[in-house]
Structure formats: C-alpha cells, structure tokens
Amino acid sequence: MDQETGSITSKPKRRRPRRRRSRSKAVSPAEAAPLTPVDAAARQFEIRQLRPEQTQVIDAVLEGRDVLMVLPTGFGKSACYQVPSLLLQQPVVMISPLKALLKDQEAKLLERNLPVVRLDGAVRGKKRVEALEQIKAGGPMLVMTTPETLATTDTSEALRQARVSLVAIDEAHCLSEWGHDFRPAYLRLGSRMEAFGSPPMLALTATATQRVRDGIIKSLRMRDPKVVASSPHRSNLAFEVLPCEEGVRARVMLRLVKRLRRPGIVYCATRREVDMVYAWLRRFGIPAHRYHAGMPAAERNVEQEQFMRGGHRTVMVATNAFGLGIDKPDIRYILHYQSPASLEQYVQEAGRGGRDGAKANCIVLPDAADRRIHEALLSRSRLRPDQLYRMGSALAAWSQDEKVPGLEALALSAEVGPRVAMALVAKIEEAGLIYFENDEIRFTDPSIDLEEATRALAGQFETLRTQDGRRLDALGQYFGTDQCRAQFLSNYFGEDMEEACGLCDICRGNPARPASFFAAHTAPDRPKRKTSSSRRGKRTGRRKKKATAKNVRVAKAPARKLEVSQDAGGDALGDRPARKRRGRRRRRRPRRRPDGSPEAAPEAAPEA
C-alpha cells in the first residue's frame, strides 16, 4: 500500500540472476602433463614456464657440466642457479659484485620460505656466525656472497666443509674488465675454486663478444663449457641515435625528458655531468634523483630506494655505477646524455629498460668530444707497464731473500696501491709464475728470473689498450650506420638476426627533428618566498595598505614641493628626513599661560 495515496501497489518482481554455465578451461598438453622436478622447482619461484635457453642451462648444470650463459637482461638468468639450488643436495654458491642485488634476492626468497644464506660485508657479529654455521651444515640451499667475502678464511673454510655442488658467477663480463678501478678480486675466482674441489661453474652475463667469452673461460679455468647464447636485442627496445653538439645537447635532453614517459634513466660519463644534469632537471620542475660514486653511501641508498618505489614517475641521473642488478620492470626510457665507453656497456645499460615487455626508448646523444673523455678515463683505470716492472722487481727481491710475502707487504715493496697490487698479482698468477697458499704468495719455480718473466707480460697491457680503441671505433660505427641498429648489435656480438626490428630510428626512416626541437628553453619562474610581513596578521596588512595609499597621494603633489624636500635631505613623504622620521615619537608642544609665556617645567624629585 502506498502510504501517501492509500492505494495498493504491486511489488516489482525480482529477476533471478542467471546461472552461468561452467565452462571447462582449455588446458594445454604441457600443463596437463605431470610436472618434472625442474618445473616443480620453478613453480616455487612463481615461474610458470621456463624459456628454452633456461632449460638448456639448468639441465647442463644438473649433469655437472660447466656452462657459459650469455642472455639479454630480463631473460631470467637468476632462475638458472636458483632452481638448481632446490634440486642439488649440497649448497649452490652465487657470487655477485652487487650487495643490493644480494639483499633483494634474499628478501624475495625468504618470503617464499626457501633456503638462502647471504654472506657479505654487511653481515656481521652474531648474524655472521649463524650464517657460517648454517653453511657448514650443508644441504640444499643458495649461498650468496661477494668476491671479497669469498676470499676470507672463515667463508672459505665453511664452504669447503659444506662441499659446494655448483658455483655461479654473475656479471662474468667483469672478468675481462680487469682494470683496478673495478673489482680485481674477480680475477682470482678461478684459482679459488680449487679449494672447494673444483665444482661445476656457471658464468652469467648479458653481453660478451667472442673475445670476452674466451677470456671468461680462460680466467675461470672452465672445462669444455657448454655455451648458451642468444641475441642481446629484445624486441620491445626502440634504439635511436641523435647526434648533438655540446651547445644544444642540454636542450635536446630537457625536451626529451619532458616528452617521454617516466620513469627513466639518464646516464652520464662523469660525476660532474651528473650533478649538472640533475640541477637542470630540478630547475625545470622535473622530479629527479642522482647517483654516482662520489656521493656518500647513505645518500646513494636513499636516492636509489626512492627511484625504485613502485608507481613513482621520476628520473634517475647517474653514471654507470648505477643499474647493475636493479629490478624495476617499468623503466620507459634509457637516455645516454654522453656516449658510453663501448657497445658492451651500452647494451648492458639499455637492457634495463622495458623489462615488463612494454616499449622502451633507448636514445644516445653523442658528441665528438665524448671519445676524449672515455680515453682519459680508460687510461687511468688500466694498469701501466711501469707498475708491472716494479712488481716484478719486488717479487724477484723477495724470491732472492727466500721469504714469502703477503699482498700488503708486496704492495709496499712495489710502491703501488693495494688494488693495483691485487690486479697485477692476478695477472702474474694467471701466467703460472706464482700461486697463493694461506693468503701468502709463493713462487712456482724459484729458479725463474721473475723480473724478466713479468716484463714479458707487458705486451698484454698494450693489447688491452688497443682493444679499448677498437671498442670506441665500433661505437662510432654504430652511431653512423644505416643498418637496423638491432641487427648491428646482434652482428657485433656474434649472433645472427634475420629480420629488422622495425622500432629503431633507421627502420622508421630516421625522421628529421624540427628546428624548434633544438631551440632554447625558457626556465619557469621561481616561486617567490613569503616575507615576514606577509606572514603577519590582517592588522599588519591593513597598515601596509594605508601606507601605500599615502605614498600615492603624496606622489600627486606638485613637483616643486618634492624637489625642495629632496634637496633638503627629506624623502618623498615630506620635509622631514627619512632617517629621522622612522621610529621617532612626536614631540609635544610646551603649554602656555593665558599671557602667552610658557609654563615652568615640573621640579625633579630629590635624590634619596
């Protein structure tokens, strides 16, 4: 019944929801078949299906073979040692130069309740003792460490007792970059494996030419390794080269950063350029972070954490010190403000974009002056022949005295730094002239003239410098090629790519940019800071307004009066000088009697 009219209304009929017919989901034959142990282990890492290259690598390491894996960034190289860590009965050791990568992988594995132990310089005290005890107990687990921590006595002893089943070396291309500015501890990994019983080895890298592959195999002393390689190109990367002179490069960079989708990374060759580009971006209101080795470690960590947050559309300005091991899938562009040092470095850095499968732009803004910068940087990082000669003389002196030196004592004798000494000793050890035993340097054959033998190694230094020049030449050829850039990169790394990518600037016809693209920018106005008077109450504001109105009224007075007042030392408000006018009280006129004479002043009170 309707309460207002009193009439009886019929209730609307409720429609019953239709029952959806249960449709059986089509199951592929691969999913319907029972899972293999490898697939079951991969499911624990939330991997539905392994790539063919991953399957080849995992099957080979489970058979006990040495493997060299060269796959692009984002192809899941970490699964090739994580999955075997659940299937092998003894620990799998993963060696990486990146502490941030170790910490990130440890957190993800612990969330899945998988056995993992992290051991690096940040693990100390009670936690370090517990980690070493867990390693000594053995069993299926993944042990993640750094080259420097692996060289410590307690870590080596724990791994020796655990009987390592597999050793995985991440970023293995660093073995060919043996300049002392990086990680010379990498060079001794091959000799250290003998202390663990020479277990099977898995070398992982994203880029490696045939020469680099041969260097990795030789340095790690791998035995007939299986090489699994693929083209370094990913189909979602759009390569582009936009030559710019130094005068317009900053304009082009700003215009690209404004137009391209964020987040993105802008790489620079030097720390000075990082600070400069970072200041430009902030000046134009672009949310940016910076990262280089000259910053304090705490500040670098904060900048990296802010950039890595999900959903933050910011820009990271950094040197090549940033990016190794980062796992941010939604990076939309990689912009090189200055050209990189080599195509190997370029492919490594460009591969950090578009790991989610969506399109990512990889743009370089080269200038002819960039080569001189890289030549200067490489000359400082490479070892010099005179350093090798001093090291050979020091070794010969210790051998004649029949004494066994340590690395620090040898560095003092050769008058070189500890990092340079470690790199030199690694090359001399690779030549078979010396070997390490209990962190002491021993001589393979005391009768050998070490001074002459070490001088013979100086030719390798010149070879490395020649190779540096060839890398820079190849980079220049990439900038000026009319071939599909993805095909050029694949051919450089020894892989065949039949079809063009269709995304690079060459495949798109290399469209010309309009003249406005290189025009200067207009910097936005800086917001005015509020003064103390504007932060006061309304009463102060009214006073200021009245004073302003008074100024206007006086300004309309005859010009003759203003001229007189200014000549007399006054201001525009009257005849009284401005200096005396401010803050002075008005004097009272003396009172006068009816006859016109002034009243007498009151007498002062007598002193007590």
C-alpha angles and dihedrals in degrees: 000000000000108000094209100047100022092228124134114248126194117241116242113252116247115232115228113233113251116248112239115229112241108244117200110236114237110249120204118233089244092057094042092055117086115269120257118227090257093052092045090053091047090054089061087063090048092252109145096188132006122227117248091249091052091051091051092051095046093048091050096050091046087056090054098252128140112247134196109201120194110179132147122264111277097030093112103257091162091066089063091071100025095059094049089050088070095045104042117079096224131051122289112217120211117193119198134161092220118088091184090057092050092050093048095049092046091055092050094048093047089053087060092045092242122152110261136150124194118202120177140121092288093060107083144153118006094358091056092050091050091048092051091049091050090051093049090054089064126197131124110331143121116246113196120194144145129252091252094050091047089059094059118104098236093049093048092049093049092050092046091055092046092055102227116233099194138009119205119194113201121205089019092172086078087076089074092045093068098158110136091240089077126040114314089177086078090069093065097051093097094055093044092058090071090069089060095050096267097279122192113286132217116197115197128194139144098218131030131148119211091266091052091048091054090049092052093050092048096045094048092041091230118185115229093321124202109238116213110183138163137182112288090224124098117204094232096058116101109202121202137170119203111180112214134178118230092257097059101028094090091051092051092047093052093047092050094046089051094050104037122082117258150266099064144150126233112199123204130185098227138034091240091059091048092056091045096049091044090055091049093052093048090047090057093048098255114144104240142165130197135214133184138137093258092068123088113268093241092053092048091052092050092049092048094047092051092050093046095055113116116253095017110130100203138132126241117209110196150140122246087278087085126071108036106132098357115147107204107137100188101062104139102192143015111205121188107204087187125025116264124245096252144355089255090060092043095054090046092053097038090052090066090075126084099011088153090066096253122121118284128185119228108192131174125197101197127186130185091243092062092078093060090053093053093045089055093047093048093048090057095047097046120084117250128227092239089060090053092049092053091049091051091050091050092050091049091052093051090047093051091051089050091233130139112228130203123224095260094048091048091051090054092049092050092043094232133121122267094252092050090046092052092051093048093047090050091056092046090048090050088056090057097244097117139012137196125247120173090343090304125117113236129185121243094209118008091198093066117100097241094188093059093039093054092047088059088063092062090088089069089062092057089047091055092050089051090051090051089057092049091052090054090048090052089051091054090050090053091053093051101037123120091202124099104282094223090053091047091054093046092051091048091057094046098257128123121233113184103185127051118248096237092212107076123092092255093055090046091054096260094268115216119242118235120249090251089064089070096041122118121268127237110229115228117251114264113243111254114246116237114250124223091255093056091053092056125095129281091266092064090048092054091050091052091049092051091050090052092052090050090054090054093051093050091047089062091059119110113289091232092064092049091050092052094048092048092049089050091058096260133125131245092272097067147311095295114094114254092232092059095036096064118088096349121131121231113259118235119233115240116258117250132210123238089265091055099252117129119254118251117258115251116263118256119249114260116256116255 
